[in-house]
Structures are given as C-alpha cells and as structure tokens.
Amino acid sequence: MGIIHSSLLGTINGSMGNLVFYQLNGKTVVRQKPGPRKKPASERQLYQQKAFSIGQ
C-alpha cells in the first residue's frame, strides 16, 4: 500500500499497482516491482536458502 506523508506533494512510500516508491538520498524514487525469476535457482542458491531457513 502506498502512503503519502505531509502535504499534497509530500513524500510517497510503498507500492501502488506495479510501482514501488521509496526514498534515496532525500529524493523519491519510483521503480517497477520485480517479476518472477526466469530461470531456476542454482544448487548454491538452494543451499543458501536452506541454510537461512534453518538459521531462522
């Protein structure tokens, strides 16, 4: 959910639709939400995911 802080042209944080708003060095930046991965995770990535889940 996007949030507008202060006045009409204040800061915006969060997401609206497929856009993400965030602050970077005092400026509002807009980017598109990342889509699904196009290729499967490698063995090393799967290992790291498993190790992280065990640590949690």
PDBQT receptor file of N, H, CA, C and O in Angstrom, charges set to zero:
ATOM      1  N   MET A   1       0.846  -1.170   0.000  1.00  0.00    +0.000 N 
ATOM      2  CA  MET A   1       0.000   0.000   0.000  1.00  0.00    +0.000 C 
ATOM      3  C   MET A   1       0.887   1.227   0.000  1.00  0.00    +0.000 C 
ATOM      4  O   MET A   1       1.831   1.300   0.786  1.00  0.00    +0.000 OA
ATOM      5  N   GLY A   2       0.614   2.172  -0.844  1.00  0.00    +0.000 N 
ATOM      6  H   GLY A   2      -0.153   2.113  -1.483  1.00  0.00    +0.000 HD
ATOM      7  CA  GLY A   2       1.364   3.422  -0.887  1.00  0.00    +0.000 C 
ATOM      8  C   GLY A   2       0.889   4.383   0.181  1.00  0.00    +0.000 C 
ATOM      9  O   GLY A   2      -0.295   4.418   0.514  1.00  0.00    +0.000 OA
ATOM     10  N   ILE A   3       1.810   5.158   0.714  1.00  0.00    +0.000 N 
ATOM     11  H   ILE A   3       2.772   5.130   0.443  1.00  0.00    +0.000 HD
ATOM     12  CA  ILE A   3       1.484   6.129   1.764  1.00  0.00    +0.000 C 
ATOM     13  C   ILE A   3       2.043   7.483   1.349  1.00  0.00    +0.000 C 
ATOM     14  O   ILE A   3       3.210   7.577   0.971  1.00  0.00    +0.000 OA
ATOM     15  N   ILE A   4       1.228   8.531   1.414  1.00  0.00    +0.000 N 
ATOM     16  H   ILE A   4       0.279   8.454   1.721  1.00  0.00    +0.000 HD
ATOM     17  CA  ILE A   4       1.687   9.893   1.138  1.00  0.00    +0.000 C 
ATOM     18  C   ILE A   4       1.813  10.596   2.479  1.00  0.00    +0.000 C 
ATOM     19  O   ILE A   4       0.850  10.677   3.241  1.00  0.00    +0.000 OA
ATOM     20  N   HIS A   5       3.011  11.104   2.760  1.00  0.00    +0.000 N 
ATOM     21  H   HIS A   5       3.793  11.037   2.141  1.00  0.00    +0.000 HD
ATOM     22  CA  HIS A   5       3.264  11.805   4.016  1.00  0.00    +0.000 C 
ATOM     23  C   HIS A   5       3.193  13.312   3.789  1.00  0.00    +0.000 C 
ATOM     24  O   HIS A   5       3.592  13.795   2.729  1.00  0.00    +0.000 OA
ATOM     25  N   SER A   6       2.700  14.044   4.748  1.00  0.00    +0.000 N 
ATOM     26  H   SER A   6       2.375  13.652   5.609  1.00  0.00    +0.000 HD
ATOM     27  CA  SER A   6       2.569  15.506   4.818  1.00  0.00    +0.000 C 
ATOM     28  C   SER A   6       1.645  16.045   3.736  1.00  0.00    +0.000 C 
ATOM     29  O   SER A   6       0.548  15.515   3.559  1.00  0.00    +0.000 OA
ATOM     30  N   SER A   7       2.050  17.079   3.008  1.00  0.00    +0.000 N 
ATOM     31  H   SER A   7       2.941  17.509   3.152  1.00  0.00    +0.000 HD
ATOM     32  CA  SER A   7       1.154  17.815   2.127  1.00  0.00    +0.000 C 
ATOM     33  C   SER A   7       0.848  17.062   0.827  1.00  0.00    +0.000 C 
ATOM     34  O   SER A   7       1.242  15.909   0.650  1.00  0.00    +0.000 OA
ATOM     35  N   LEU A   8       0.147  17.734  -0.062  1.00  0.00    +0.000 N 
ATOM     36  H   LEU A   8      -0.174  18.670   0.082  1.00  0.00    +0.000 HD
ATOM     37  CA  LEU A   8      -0.272  17.140  -1.329  1.00  0.00    +0.000 C 
ATOM     38  C   LEU A   8       0.924  16.621  -2.134  1.00  0.00    +0.000 C 
ATOM     39  O   LEU A   8       0.839  15.552  -2.739  1.00  0.00    +0.000 OA
ATOM     40  N   LEU A   9       2.006  17.344  -2.148  1.00  0.00    +0.000 N 
ATOM     41  H   LEU A   9       2.075  18.212  -1.657  1.00  0.00    +0.000 HD
ATOM     42  CA  LEU A   9       3.194  16.918  -2.888  1.00  0.00    +0.000 C 
ATOM     43  C   LEU A   9       4.274  16.414  -1.936  1.00  0.00    +0.000 C 
ATOM     44  O   LEU A   9       5.465  16.575  -2.201  1.00  0.00    +0.000 OA
ATOM     45  N   GLY A  10       3.858  15.807  -0.831  1.00  0.00    +0.000 N 
ATOM     46  H   GLY A  10       2.890  15.676  -0.616  1.00  0.00    +0.000 HD
ATOM     47  CA  GLY A  10       4.794  15.284   0.160  1.00  0.00    +0.000 C 
ATOM     48  C   GLY A  10       5.466  14.012  -0.315  1.00  0.00    +0.000 C 
ATOM     49  O   GLY A  10       5.421  13.683  -1.501  1.00  0.00    +0.000 OA
ATOM     50  N   THR A  11       6.084  13.300   0.604  1.00  0.00    +0.000 N 
ATOM     51  H   THR A  11       6.120  13.567   1.567  1.00  0.00    +0.000 HD
ATOM     52  CA  THR A  11       6.798  12.074   0.241  1.00  0.00    +0.000 C 
ATOM     53  C   THR A  11       5.830  10.909   0.095  1.00  0.00    +0.000 C 
ATOM     54  O   THR A  11       4.802  10.848   0.770  1.00  0.00    +0.000 OA
ATOM     55  N   ILE A  12       6.170  10.000  -0.783  1.00  0.00    +0.000 N 
ATOM     56  H   ILE A  12       7.005  10.049  -1.331  1.00  0.00    +0.000 HD
ATOM     57  CA  ILE A  12       5.371   8.800  -1.036  1.00  0.00    +0.000 C 
ATOM     58  C   ILE A  12       6.253   7.598  -0.744  1.00  0.00    +0.000 C 
ATOM     59  O   ILE A  12       7.388   7.535  -1.216  1.00  0.00    +0.000 OA
ATOM     60  N   ASN A  13       5.749   6.649   0.024  1.00  0.00    +0.000 N 
ATOM     61  H   ASN A  13       4.827   6.700   0.407  1.00  0.00    +0.000 HD
ATOM     62  CA  ASN A  13       6.464   5.408   0.320  1.00  0.00    +0.000 C 
ATOM     63  C   ASN A  13       5.528   4.240   0.102  1.00  0.00    +0.000 C 
ATOM     64  O   ASN A  13       4.327   4.341   0.354  1.00  0.00    +0.000 OA
ATOM     65  N   GLY A  14       6.080   3.120  -0.372  1.00  0.00    +0.000 N 
ATOM     66  H   GLY A  14       7.055   3.038  -0.577  1.00  0.00    +0.000 HD
ATOM     67  CA  GLY A  14       5.277   1.921  -0.539  1.00  0.00    +0.000 C 
ATOM     68  C   GLY A  14       5.013   1.619  -2.001  1.00  0.00    +0.000 C 
ATOM     69  O   GLY A  14       5.705   2.119  -2.888  1.00  0.00    +0.000 OA
ATOM     70  N   SER A  15       4.015   0.802  -2.238  1.00  0.00    +0.000 N 
ATOM     71  H   SER A  15       3.454   0.396  -1.518  1.00  0.00    +0.000 HD
ATOM     72  CA  SER A  15       3.730   0.386  -3.604  1.00  0.00    +0.000 C 
ATOM     73  C   SER A  15       2.306   0.749  -3.991  1.00  0.00    +0.000 C 
ATOM     74  O   SER A  15       1.401   0.792  -3.158  1.00  0.00    +0.000 OA
ATOM     75  N   MET A  16       2.138   1.007  -5.276  1.00  0.00    +0.000 N 
ATOM     76  H   MET A  16       2.873   0.972  -5.953  1.00  0.00    +0.000 HD
ATOM     77  CA  MET A  16       0.829   1.268  -5.865  1.00  0.00    +0.000 C 
ATOM     78  C   MET A  16       0.801   0.535  -7.189  1.00  0.00    +0.000 C 
ATOM     79  O   MET A  16       1.547   0.879  -8.107  1.00  0.00    +0.000 OA
ATOM     80  N   GLY A  17      -0.041  -0.459  -7.296  1.00  0.00    +0.000 N 
ATOM     81  H   GLY A  17      -0.647  -0.737  -6.551  1.00  0.00    +0.000 HD
ATOM     82  CA  GLY A  17      -0.086  -1.248  -8.525  1.00  0.00    +0.000 C 
ATOM     83  C   GLY A  17       1.218  -2.000  -8.711  1.00  0.00    +0.000 C 
ATOM     84  O   GLY A  17       1.636  -2.746  -7.826  1.00  0.00    +0.000 OA
ATOM     85  N   ASN A  18       1.866  -1.812  -9.856  1.00  0.00    +0.000 N 
ATOM     86  H   ASN A  18       1.526  -1.206 -10.576  1.00  0.00    +0.000 HD
ATOM     87  CA  ASN A  18       3.132  -2.491 -10.088  1.00  0.00    +0.000 C 
ATOM     88  C   ASN A  18       4.324  -1.549  -9.914  1.00  0.00    +0.000 C 
ATOM     89  O   ASN A  18       5.415  -1.848 -10.400  1.00  0.00    +0.000 OA
ATOM     90  N   LEU A  19       4.135  -0.407  -9.225  1.00  0.00    +0.000 N 
ATOM     91  H   LEU A  19       3.249  -0.164  -8.830  1.00  0.00    +0.000 HD
ATOM     92  CA  LEU A  19       5.202   0.544  -8.964  1.00  0.00    +0.000 C 
ATOM     93  C   LEU A  19       5.565   0.555  -7.487  1.00  0.00    +0.000 C 
ATOM     94  O   LEU A  19       4.704   0.359  -6.629  1.00  0.00    +0.000 OA
ATOM     95  N   VAL A  20       6.847   0.786  -7.189  1.00  0.00    +0.000 N 
ATOM     96  H   VAL A  20       7.546   0.946  -7.886  1.00  0.00    +0.000 HD
ATOM     97  CA  VAL A  20       7.330   0.891  -5.819  1.00  0.00    +0.000 C 
ATOM     98  C   VAL A  20       7.955   2.268  -5.646  1.00  0.00    +0.000 C 
ATOM     99  O   VAL A  20       8.811   2.662  -6.437  1.00  0.00    +0.000 OA
ATOM    100  N   PHE A  21       7.538   3.000  -4.624  1.00  0.00    +0.000 N 
ATOM    101  H   PHE A  21       6.843   2.680  -3.981  1.00  0.00    +0.000 HD
ATOM    102  CA  PHE A  21       8.069   4.322  -4.310  1.00  0.00    +0.000 C 
ATOM    103  C   PHE A  21       8.928   4.209  -3.065  1.00  0.00    +0.000 C 
ATOM    104  O   PHE A  21       8.524   3.579  -2.087  1.00  0.00    +0.000 OA
ATOM    105  N   TYR A  22      10.127   4.821  -3.091  1.00  0.00    +0.000 N 
ATOM    106  H   TYR A  22      10.455   5.333  -3.886  1.00  0.00    +0.000 HD
ATOM    107  CA  TYR A  22      10.978   4.828  -1.908  1.00  0.00    +0.000 C 
ATOM    108  C   TYR A  22      11.889   6.043  -1.921  1.00  0.00    +0.000 C 
ATOM    109  O   TYR A  22      12.023   6.717  -2.943  1.00  0.00    +0.000 OA
ATOM    110  N   GLN A  23      12.518   6.321  -0.781  1.00  0.00    +0.000 N 
ATOM    111  H   GLN A  23      12.410   5.773   0.049  1.00  0.00    +0.000 HD
ATOM    112  CA  GLN A  23      13.402   7.465  -0.632  1.00  0.00    +0.000 C 
ATOM    113  C   GLN A  23      14.851   7.029  -0.790  1.00  0.00    +0.000 C 
ATOM    114  O   GLN A  23      15.266   6.026  -0.210  1.00  0.00    +0.000 OA
ATOM    115  N   LEU A  24      15.631   7.788  -1.581  1.00  0.00    +0.000 N 
ATOM    116  H   LEU A  24      15.294   8.604  -2.052  1.00  0.00    +0.000 HD
ATOM    117  CA  LEU A  24      17.045   7.519  -1.782  1.00  0.00    +0.000 C 
ATOM    118  C   LEU A  24      17.766   8.856  -1.805  1.00  0.00    +0.000 C 
ATOM    119  O   LEU A  24      17.550   9.671  -2.701  1.00  0.00    +0.000 OA
ATOM    120  N   ASN A  25      18.627   9.078  -0.810  1.00  0.00    +0.000 N 
ATOM    121  H   ASN A  25      18.802   8.415  -0.082  1.00  0.00    +0.000 HD
ATOM    122  CA  ASN A  25      19.367  10.338  -0.701  1.00  0.00    +0.000 C 
ATOM    123  C   ASN A  25      18.449  11.552  -0.722  1.00  0.00    +0.000 C 
ATOM    124  O   ASN A  25      18.762  12.564  -1.348  1.00  0.00    +0.000 OA
ATOM    125  N   GLY A  26      17.315  11.446  -0.036  1.00  0.00    +0.000 N 
ATOM    126  H   GLY A  26      17.061  10.624   0.472  1.00  0.00    +0.000 HD
ATOM    127  CA  GLY A  26      16.388  12.571   0.075  1.00  0.00    +0.000 C 
ATOM    128  C   GLY A  26      15.469  12.770  -1.116  1.00  0.00    +0.000 C 
ATOM    129  O   GLY A  26      14.673  13.708  -1.116  1.00  0.00    +0.000 OA
ATOM    130  N   LYS A  27      15.552  11.918  -2.131  1.00  0.00    +0.000 N 
ATOM    131  H   LYS A  27      16.199  11.156  -2.131  1.00  0.00    +0.000 HD
ATOM    132  CA  LYS A  27      14.698  12.042  -3.304  1.00  0.00    +0.000 C 
ATOM    133  C   LYS A  27      13.767  10.838  -3.388  1.00  0.00    +0.000 C 
ATOM    134  O   LYS A  27      14.124   9.731  -2.983  1.00  0.00    +0.000 OA
ATOM    135  N   THR A  28      12.566  11.071  -3.920  1.00  0.00    +0.000 N 
ATOM    136  H   THR A  28      12.276  11.970  -4.249  1.00  0.00    +0.000 HD
ATOM    137  CA  THR A  28      11.621   9.978  -4.123  1.00  0.00    +0.000 C 
ATOM    138  C   THR A  28      11.964   9.262  -5.415  1.00  0.00    +0.000 C 
ATOM    139  O   THR A  28      12.087   9.892  -6.466  1.00  0.00    +0.000 OA
ATOM    140  N   VAL A  29      12.118   7.951  -5.342  1.00  0.00    +0.000 N 
ATOM    141  H   VAL A  29      12.018   7.439  -4.489  1.00  0.00    +0.000 HD
ATOM    142  CA  VAL A  29      12.482   7.136  -6.488  1.00  0.00    +0.000 C 
ATOM    143  C   VAL A  29      11.344   6.159  -6.767  1.00  0.00    +0.000 C 
ATOM    144  O   VAL A  29      10.740   5.618  -5.841  1.00  0.00    +0.000 OA
ATOM    145  N   VAL A  30      11.058   5.937  -8.048  1.00  0.00    +0.000 N 
ATOM    146  H   VAL A  30      11.549   6.377  -8.801  1.00  0.00    +0.000 HD
ATOM    147  CA  VAL A  30       9.998   5.016  -8.461  1.00  0.00    +0.000 C 
ATOM    148  C   VAL A  30      10.634   3.911  -9.297  1.00  0.00    +0.000 C 
ATOM    149  O   VAL A  30      11.457   4.180 -10.173  1.00  0.00    +0.000 OA
ATOM    150  N   ARG A  31      10.250   2.671  -9.023  1.00  0.00    +0.000 N 
ATOM    151  H   ARG A  31       9.582   2.452  -8.312  1.00  0.00    +0.000 HD
ATOM    152  CA  ARG A  31      10.708   1.552  -9.837  1.00  0.00    +0.000 C 
ATOM    153  C   ARG A  31       9.573   0.563  -9.992  1.00  0.00    +0.000 C 
ATOM    154  O   ARG A  31       8.576   0.613  -9.272  1.00  0.00    +0.000 OA
ATOM    155  N   GLN A  32       9.743  -0.331 -10.942  1.00  0.00    +0.000 N 
ATOM    156  H   GLN A  32      10.553  -0.371 -11.528  1.00  0.00    +0.000 HD
ATOM    157  CA  GLN A  32       8.736  -1.353 -11.173  1.00  0.00    +0.000 C 
ATOM    158  C   GLN A  32       8.979  -2.520 -10.226  1.00  0.00    +0.000 C 
ATOM    159  O   GLN A  32      10.126  -2.838  -9.909  1.00  0.00    +0.000 OA
ATOM    160  N   LYS A  33       7.901  -3.160  -9.775  1.00  0.00    +0.000 N 
ATOM    161  H   LYS A  33       6.970  -2.902 -10.032  1.00  0.00    +0.000 HD
ATOM    162  CA  LYS A  33       8.047  -4.336  -8.929  1.00  0.00    +0.000 C 
ATOM    163  C   LYS A  33       8.763  -5.435  -9.709  1.00  0.00    +0.000 C 
ATOM    164  O   LYS A  33       8.534  -5.603 -10.907  1.00  0.00    +0.000 OA
ATOM    165  N   PRO A  34       9.629  -6.180  -9.027  1.00  0.00    +0.000 N 
ATOM    166  CA  PRO A  34      10.295  -7.269  -9.737  1.00  0.00    +0.000 C 
ATOM    167  C   PRO A  34       9.308  -8.373 -10.097  1.00  0.00    +0.000 C 
ATOM    168  O   PRO A  34       8.350  -8.632  -9.368  1.00  0.00    +0.000 OA
ATOM    169  N   GLY A  35       9.555  -9.011 -11.222  1.00  0.00    +0.000 N 
ATOM    170  H   GLY A  35      10.333  -8.800 -11.814  1.00  0.00    +0.000 HD
ATOM    171  CA  GLY A  35       8.697 -10.101 -11.676  1.00  0.00    +0.000 C 
ATOM    172  C   GLY A  35       9.260 -11.438 -11.226  1.00  0.00    +0.000 C 
ATOM    173  O   GLY A  35      10.264 -11.488 -10.517  1.00  0.00    +0.000 OA
ATOM    174  N   PRO A  36       8.623 -12.501 -11.632  1.00  0.00    +0.000 N 
ATOM    175  CA  PRO A  36       9.121 -13.835 -11.265  1.00  0.00    +0.000 C 
ATOM    176  C   PRO A  36      10.454 -14.121 -11.958  1.00  0.00    +0.000 C 
ATOM    177  O   PRO A  36      10.754 -13.569 -13.016  1.00  0.00    +0.000 OA
ATOM    178  N   ARG A  37      11.242 -14.996 -11.335  1.00  0.00    +0.000 N 
ATOM    179  H   ARG A  37      10.998 -15.445 -10.475  1.00  0.00    +0.000 HD
ATOM    180  CA  ARG A  37      12.529 -15.369 -11.920  1.00  0.00    +0.000 C 
ATOM    181  C   ARG A  37      12.314 -16.173 -13.182  1.00  0.00    +0.000 C 
ATOM    182  O   ARG A  37      11.365 -16.950 -13.283  1.00  0.00    +0.000 OA
ATOM    183  N   LYS A  38      13.205 -15.981 -14.152  1.00  0.00    +0.000 N 
ATOM    184  H   LYS A  38      13.976 -15.350 -14.070  1.00  0.00    +0.000 HD
ATOM    185  CA  LYS A  38      13.062 -16.660 -15.432  1.00  0.00    +0.000 C 
ATOM    186  C   LYS A  38      13.780 -17.997 -15.463  1.00  0.00    +0.000 C 
ATOM    187  O   LYS A  38      13.416 -18.875 -16.245  1.00  0.00    +0.000 OA
ATOM    188  N   LYS A  39      14.795 -18.165 -14.626  1.00  0.00    +0.000 N 
ATOM    189  H   LYS A  39      15.091 -17.452 -13.991  1.00  0.00    +0.000 HD
ATOM    190  CA  LYS A  39      15.497 -19.441 -14.596  1.00  0.00    +0.000 C 
ATOM    191  C   LYS A  39      15.514 -19.977 -13.171  1.00  0.00    +0.000 C 
ATOM    192  O   LYS A  39      15.477 -19.201 -12.216  1.00  0.00    +0.000 OA
ATOM    193  N   PRO A  40      15.568 -21.281 -13.021  1.00  0.00    +0.000 N 
ATOM    194  CA  PRO A  40      15.521 -21.873 -11.680  1.00  0.00    +0.000 C 
ATOM    195  C   PRO A  40      16.783 -21.545 -10.873  1.00  0.00    +0.000 C 
ATOM    196  O   PRO A  40      17.828 -21.220 -11.436  1.00  0.00    +0.000 OA
ATOM    197  N   ALA A  41      16.664 -21.636  -9.559  1.00  0.00    +0.000 N 
ATOM    198  H   ALA A  41      15.814 -21.900  -9.102  1.00  0.00    +0.000 HD
ATOM    199  CA  ALA A  41      17.781 -21.357  -8.665  1.00  0.00    +0.000 C 
ATOM    200  C   ALA A  41      18.861 -22.428  -8.824  1.00  0.00    +0.000 C 
ATOM    201  O   ALA A  41      18.569 -23.600  -9.062  1.00  0.00    +0.000 OA
ATOM    202  N   SER A  42      20.123 -21.991  -8.687  1.00  0.00    +0.000 N 
ATOM    203  H   SER A  42      20.360 -21.038  -8.494  1.00  0.00    +0.000 HD
ATOM    204  CA  SER A  42      21.233 -22.934  -8.794  1.00  0.00    +0.000 C 
ATOM    205  C   SER A  42      21.347 -23.748  -7.505  1.00  0.00    +0.000 C 
ATOM    206  O   SER A  42      20.663 -23.467  -6.521  1.00  0.00    +0.000 OA
ATOM    207  N   GLU A  43      22.211 -24.752  -7.519  1.00  0.00    +0.000 N 
ATOM    208  H   GLU A  43      22.767 -24.980  -8.319  1.00  0.00    +0.000 HD
ATOM    209  CA  GLU A  43      22.406 -25.579  -6.325  1.00  0.00    +0.000 C 
ATOM    210  C   GLU A  43      22.921 -24.743  -5.168  1.00  0.00    +0.000 C 
ATOM    211  O   GLU A  43      22.493 -24.935  -4.030  1.00  0.00    +0.000 OA
ATOM    212  N   ARG A  44      23.839 -23.813  -5.439  1.00  0.00    +0.000 N 
ATOM    213  H   ARG A  44      24.187 -23.657  -6.364  1.00  0.00    +0.000 HD
ATOM    214  CA  ARG A  44      24.385 -22.965  -4.375  1.00  0.00    +0.000 C 
ATOM    215  C   ARG A  44      23.307 -22.058  -3.788  1.00  0.00    +0.000 C 
ATOM    216  O   ARG A  44      23.277 -21.840  -2.577  1.00  0.00    +0.000 OA
ATOM    217  N   GLN A  45      22.429 -21.531  -4.627  1.00  0.00    +0.000 N 
ATOM    218  H   GLN A  45      22.454 -21.708  -5.611  1.00  0.00    +0.000 HD
ATOM    219  CA  GLN A  45      21.345 -20.688  -4.138  1.00  0.00    +0.000 C 
ATOM    220  C   GLN A  45      20.386 -21.493  -3.272  1.00  0.00    +0.000 C 
ATOM    221  O   GLN A  45      19.947 -21.021  -2.223  1.00  0.00    +0.000 OA
ATOM    222  N   LEU A  46      20.062 -22.702  -3.706  1.00  0.00    +0.000 N 
ATOM    223  H   LEU A  46      20.418 -23.085  -4.558  1.00  0.00    +0.000 HD
ATOM    224  CA  LEU A  46      19.180 -23.560  -2.916  1.00  0.00    +0.000 C 
ATOM    225  C   LEU A  46      19.811 -23.893  -1.571  1.00  0.00    +0.000 C 
ATOM    226  O   LEU A  46      19.124 -23.929  -0.550  1.00  0.00    +0.000 OA
ATOM    227  N   TYR A  47      21.138 -24.141  -1.570  1.00  0.00    +0.000 N 
ATOM    228  H   TYR A  47      21.696 -24.112  -2.399  1.00  0.00    +0.000 HD
ATOM    229  CA  TYR A  47      21.851 -24.420  -0.324  1.00  0.00    +0.000 C 
ATOM    230  C   TYR A  47      21.753 -23.227   0.623  1.00  0.00    +0.000 C 
ATOM    231  O   TYR A  47      21.470 -23.399   1.809  1.00  0.00    +0.000 OA
ATOM    232  N   GLN A  48      21.985 -22.017   0.107  1.00  0.00    +0.000 N 
ATOM    233  H   GLN A  48      22.215 -21.877  -0.856  1.00  0.00    +0.000 HD
ATOM    234  CA  GLN A  48      21.915 -20.816   0.941  1.00  0.00    +0.000 C 
ATOM    235  C   GLN A  48      20.498 -20.594   1.478  1.00  0.00    +0.000 C 
ATOM    236  O   GLN A  48      20.325 -20.202   2.632  1.00  0.00    +0.000 OA
ATOM    237  N   GLN A  49      19.491 -20.843   0.646  1.00  0.00    +0.000 N 
ATOM    238  H   GLN A  49      19.631 -21.161  -0.292  1.00  0.00    +0.000 HD
ATOM    239  CA  GLN A  49      18.107 -20.699   1.096  1.00  0.00    +0.000 C 
ATOM    240  C   GLN A  49      17.807 -21.667   2.230  1.00  0.00    +0.000 C 
ATOM    241  O   GLN A  49      17.165 -21.299   3.214  1.00  0.00    +0.000 OA
ATOM    242  N   LYS A  50      18.270 -22.903   2.093  1.00  0.00    +0.000 N 
ATOM    243  H   LYS A  50      18.792 -23.202   1.293  1.00  0.00    +0.000 HD
ATOM    244  CA  LYS A  50      18.063 -23.926   3.123  1.00  0.00    +0.000 C 
ATOM    245  C   LYS A  50      18.784 -23.546   4.410  1.00  0.00    +0.000 C 
ATOM    246  O   LYS A  50      18.223 -23.664   5.500  1.00  0.00    +0.000 OA
ATOM    247  N   ALA A  51      20.053 -23.079   4.281  1.00  0.00    +0.000 N 
ATOM    248  H   ALA A  51      20.509 -22.983   3.396  1.00  0.00    +0.000 HD
ATOM    249  CA  ALA A  51      20.824 -22.687   5.462  1.00  0.00    +0.000 C 
ATOM    250  C   ALA A  51      20.165 -21.505   6.167  1.00  0.00    +0.000 C 
ATOM    251  O   ALA A  51      20.130 -21.464   7.397  1.00  0.00    +0.000 OA
ATOM    252  N   PHE A  52      19.651 -20.560   5.419  1.00  0.00    +0.000 N 
ATOM    253  H   PHE A  52      19.679 -20.593   4.420  1.00  0.00    +0.000 HD
ATOM    254  CA  PHE A  52      18.979 -19.409   6.017  1.00  0.00    +0.000 C 
ATOM    255  C   PHE A  52      17.717 -19.836   6.748  1.00  0.00    +0.000 C 
ATOM    256  O   PHE A  52      17.446 -19.351   7.847  1.00  0.00    +0.000 OA
ATOM    257  N   SER A  53      16.934 -20.747   6.149  1.00  0.00    +0.000 N 
ATOM    258  H   SER A  53      17.154 -21.141   5.257  1.00  0.00    +0.000 HD
ATOM    259  CA  SER A  53      15.699 -21.187   6.795  1.00  0.00    +0.000 C 
ATOM    260  C   SER A  53      15.994 -21.954   8.079  1.00  0.00    +0.000 C 
ATOM    261  O   SER A  53      15.223 -21.869   9.035  1.00  0.00    +0.000 OA
ATOM    262  N   ILE A  54      17.101 -22.705   8.119  1.00  0.00    +0.000 N 
ATOM    263  H   ILE A  54      17.728 -22.774   7.343  1.00  0.00    +0.000 HD
ATOM    264  CA  ILE A  54      17.475 -23.410   9.345  1.00  0.00    +0.000 C 
ATOM    265  C   ILE A  54      17.871 -22.415  10.425  1.00  0.00    +0.000 C 
ATOM    266  O   ILE A  54      17.546 -22.594  11.599  1.00  0.00    +0.000 OA
ATOM    267  N   GLY A  55      18.583 -21.356  10.015  1.00  0.00    +0.000 N 
ATOM    268  H   GLY A  55      18.847 -21.210   9.061  1.00  0.00    +0.000 HD
ATOM    269  CA  GLY A  55      19.005 -20.306  10.956  1.00  0.00    +0.000 C 
ATOM    270  C   GLY A  55      17.832 -19.538  11.531  1.00  0.00    +0.000 C 
ATOM    271  O   GLY A  55      17.922 -19.004  12.636  1.00  0.00    +0.000 OA
ATOM    272  N   GLN A  56      16.738 -19.476  10.797  1.00  0.00    +0.000 N 
ATOM    273  H   GLN A  56      16.665 -19.910   9.899  1.00  0.00    +0.000 HD
ATOM    274  CA  GLN A  56      15.568 -18.755  11.273  1.00  0.00    +0.000 C 
ATOM    275  C   GLN A  56      14.924 -19.531  12.380  1.00  0.00    +0.000 C 
ATOM    276  O   GLN A  56      13.912 -19.097  12.929  1.00  0.00    +0.000 OA
TER     277      GLN A  56
